Amino acid sequence: MLNLPKDFLEKMSSLLKEDYDLFIKSYKSPKVQGIRINTLKIDIENFLNINPFHLESIPWVDEGFFFEEKDKPGKHPYHDAGLYYIQEPSAMTVGTVLNPKPGEKILDLCAAPGGKSTHIASRLQGKGILVSNEIIPSRAKILSQNIERMGIKNCIVTNESPENLSKIFKGYFHKILVDAPCSGEGMFRKNPEAIKEWNLKNVSFCADRQLNILNSAAEMLMPEGILVYSTCTFSPEENEGVIDKFLKKNKNFEIQRVNTYKYFDNGKPQWINSTNENLKNTIRLWPHKLKGEGHYIAILKKRDDNIYTTRKAKKIKPLKLKNNLKDFYDFCNNFLTKTPEGNYFLFGEHLYISPLEITDFTKLKVLRPGWHLGTFKKNRFEPSHALALSLKSTEVKNTIPFKSSSEEIYLYLKGESLKINAKKGWSLVLIDGYSIGWSKISNNTLKNHYPKGLRWNV
Ligand SMILES: C[S@@+](CC[C@H](N)C(=O)[O-])C[C@H]1O[C@@H](n2cnc3c(N)ncnc32)[C@H](O)[C@@H]1O
């Protein structure tokens, strides 16, 4: 049994009353774990046909499945191929509640390590724009790697404060997710480290910070836009309390009912002595009521009051470096069945396609300005790992198909060269038909282009 703080236990006992014993009992059961199928790469039925794990459907998320501890999906090559994302089952609810639709412009304001962003991207199905932002640089890097691993093309990764972002993107987004930094009470079972950082002072610090983040988010939403707020904590101050304060200041927002599922609980206005009965239309997920950890989710809708207009942004500039593009076109003609098209954008020697119609990145810290296609080297173009992971086998001329049961796939992931009888040039390595990385063939040898930092060393 975890060593939970006394103040926390007293507070939960006074809030939960007769449910308290059940709640405490939930800390004796093991944490629940899930994978979410990346439908950008594989549909659910096809995944279930090749599934090597012991999976059970998560009833409230179409793409979600519980797995068993012994499965270790993080250590299977399918993970490296981006066929799924390991995500806590309650956390998967947030992407479902946001309900992204292809073509929408969506901001994930507190995005690292990327669970919800990768869910949003899979629902966008490559259409629309996702801006994934993370304020902490090291975490933003991990976010960017996860966006790459999942083969996402239409995402920009930024490393900014919500306040700075709001200066650039006024009234720009259809939907914004604020998955706020919180006191993490709902994750004590999954991440016991969070227990050490918990105290009542921190709860109130988190609540103030959450309100500031929400206020910045509100400015970036277009009229009729949807703002989803979520936390992984139980504390009413950080949940109903933050929403109540936000609504008092932002009169042009209203709560929208979250579709409930039989194991979800409703928000508790009585816990913050609020008269706003609409807070009951927000939801709480409890570890003693479902197979998942603690979460809180609210949907806020912005009324059309015409006070915000989309900022006039600079349009994408066409590329001037025609010679350099020739190497890219040569690569596409030789090795792809179709040239990727869109707003080409050069970031140093790196070629991207930006999903944004604006390029005013000068005032923003941008880690990934869009779909990374590759790098211009001397007299040649080298395709990127991001391009490999986003391509389907039918989109390239040459493939090296390995089975997940083969020895070769493990040798490839370890970065080894292999003797192989295949056509000269760039070839996409596949695992059971799904892209996992590049190789270059010459003299019947596969030169390994799996990124050095990702190679397996076991
Ligand atoms: C709950 S986590 C996000 C988890 C993520 N949405 C996911 O599903 O993988 C909250 C994130 O907010 C970031 N954060 C911390 N302070 C912040 C601030 N002042 N403004 C915005 N984000 C902040 C944290 O670094 C953290 O990565």
The ligand as an SDF file (V2000), in Angstrom:
LIG
                    3D

 27 29  0  0  0  0  0  0  0  0999 V2000
   -0.4930   16.7500  -17.5980 C   0  0  0  0  0  0  0  0  0  0  0  0
    0.9360   17.1560  -18.4300 S   0  0  0  0  0  0  0  0  0  0  0  0
    0.4830   16.9560  -20.1060 C   0  0  0  0  0  0  0  0  0  0  0  0
    0.3480   15.5420  -20.5750 C   0  0  0  0  0  0  0  0  0  0  0  0
    0.0730   15.4550  -22.0660 C   0  0  0  0  0  0  0  0  0  0  0  0
   -1.0860   16.2370  -22.4270 N   0  0  0  0  0  0  0  0  0  0  0  0
   -0.0850   14.0530  -22.5500 C   0  0  0  0  0  0  0  0  0  0  0  0
   -1.2170   13.5900  -22.7450 O   0  0  0  0  0  0  0  0  0  0  0  0
    0.9220   13.3650  -22.7850 O   0  0  0  0  0  0  0  0  0  0  0  0
    1.0350   18.8830  -18.2890 C   0  0  0  0  0  0  0  0  0  0  0  0
    2.1570   19.5470  -19.0600 C   0  0  0  0  0  0  0  0  0  0  0  0
    2.0880   20.9650  -18.8240 O   0  0  0  0  0  0  0  0  0  0  0  0
    3.3990   21.4860  -18.7880 C   0  0  0  0  0  0  0  0  0  0  0  0
    3.4440   22.7940  -18.0680 N   0  0  0  0  0  0  0  0  0  0  0  0
    4.0520   23.0780  -16.9000 C   0  0  0  0  0  0  0  0  0  0  0  0
    3.8890   24.3820  -16.5930 N   0  0  0  0  0  0  0  0  0  0  0  0
    3.1850   24.9380  -17.5840 C   0  0  0  0  0  0  0  0  0  0  0  0
    2.7230   26.2590  -17.8400 C   0  0  0  0  0  0  0  0  0  0  0  0
    2.9440   27.2470  -16.9970 N   0  0  0  0  0  0  0  0  0  0  0  0
    2.0690   26.4670  -18.9750 N   0  0  0  0  0  0  0  0  0  0  0  0
    1.8390   25.4530  -19.8390 C   0  0  0  0  0  0  0  0  0  0  0  0
    2.2330   24.1800  -19.6350 N   0  0  0  0  0  0  0  0  0  0  0  0
    2.9040   23.9280  -18.5260 C   0  0  0  0  0  0  0  0  0  0  0  0
    4.1960   20.4010  -18.0940 C   0  0  0  0  0  0  0  0  0  0  0  0
    5.5590   20.5000  -18.4070 O   0  0  0  0  0  0  0  0  0  0  0  0
    3.5570   19.1260  -18.6230 C   0  0  0  0  0  0  0  0  0  0  0  0
    4.2610   18.6000  -19.7170 O   0  0  0  0  0  0  0  0  0  0  0  0
  1  2  1  0
  2  3  1  0
  2 10  1  0
  3  4  1  0
  4  5  1  0
  5  6  1  0
  5  7  1  0
  7  8  2  0
  7  9  1  0
 10 11  1  0
 11 12  1  0
 11 26  1  0
 12 13  1  0
 13 14  1  0
 13 24  1  0
 14 15  1  0
 14 23  1  0
 15 16  2  0
 16 17  1  0
 17 18  1  0
 17 23  2  0
 18 19  1  0
 18 20  2  0
 20 21  1  0
 21 22  2  0
 22 23  1  0
 24 25  1  0
 24 26  1  0
 26 27  1  0
M  CHG  2   2   1   9  -1
M  END
$$$$
